[in-house]
Amino acid sequence: MRILLVGAGGVGSAFAAIAARRDFFEAVVVADYDGARAEKVVAAAGGDTRFSAVGSLDAGDEAAVAALLTERGCDVLMNAVDPRFVMPLFRAALSAGATYVDMAMSLSHPHPENPYTETGVKLGDEQFALAGEWESAGQLALVGMGVEPGLSDVFARYAADHLFSSIDELGVRDGANLEVEGFEFAPSFSIWTTIEECLNPPVVYEEGRGFFTTAPFSEPEVFEFPEGIGPVECVNVEHEEVLLMPRWVDAKRVTFKYGLGTEFIDVLKALHKVGLDKTAPVTVKGVQVSPRDVVAACLPDPATLGDAMTGKTCAGLWVSGTGKDGEPRQVYLYHVVDNEWSMREYGHQAVVWQTAVNPVVALELVAAGTWSGAGVLGPEAFDSQPFLDLLTAYGSPWGMREGG
């Protein structure tokens, strides 16, 4: 397996650090618009000759990406850039005959008239529209294979196959007790992506009704997170799991709620109120700039915050329904990463490390032929047990709590 890793930011660099300890691939070509960032990732691999760097790659240039795949003989495109570039990378992999993996799917567009009740263009719709072409070509596009989406989708498959005879709700619940010393406001993940997720209308799935939307930050609930994180208020947020899980797993309801915190929500609302969440360029003193890009440029790079960060992050899936024994059951399947551990072991902060480990595990399963298929497939389409076993073998075990 020869992998073209597009994106040398926080998640891309963590992906490379994790992959460097495994032997399932022949080469990783690290490509970025900034050649210095790509070179830094390769240097961090400590002389591993399987890694090489390419600079000045525009992830939005479909033809250039396809040409690079061919030139370097790469049979996998690993997308580690923000969702704006999903479609050109997705199409480039298809045209070059490569397997494609991403951690976030094609962007949504709210319903023009009823954004808080009806869906418009949903997350991933553009990718699934091309599923027939991937199937005809015999190629695999593994979409939504980060931590969220990704690991929670694996948990959904595991719950359906091993724990429940029928499922009432699949509820993704993510929270953390992370703190960053020295910053008044410092998101632990890409602010560009966070704004996109949190200010778009959240999607909910219900059997018989299908997909519908609600207002941002709706249906707040306090969820008790494990391993000392404790209670965190979670709210509805737009996320891919709600669009992926119902395609392969039967459930009466699917939701995604994230523990953002009051301060974070207030900041996002303020950005929206003054238009700084917008992506369309505006003219400032004769220069065209995207307001959201300006916000991102003013905030610290999440990948650099690890040394100032303390605490743990938890990604998980709360499942309710009827167990295999016919009795009512609730469980919370989860994965916790302690920032102190991820920094000590890998030199990467917990959130980006937790995101990056899952596509590495998935690609190892693809390389071994354990996971295989053609078309546009989510993690739910594959056997969950080999994934969870291998994740544990990576030194980062998952957990299960009875009772939700």
Disulfide bonds with the S-S distance in Angstrom:
none
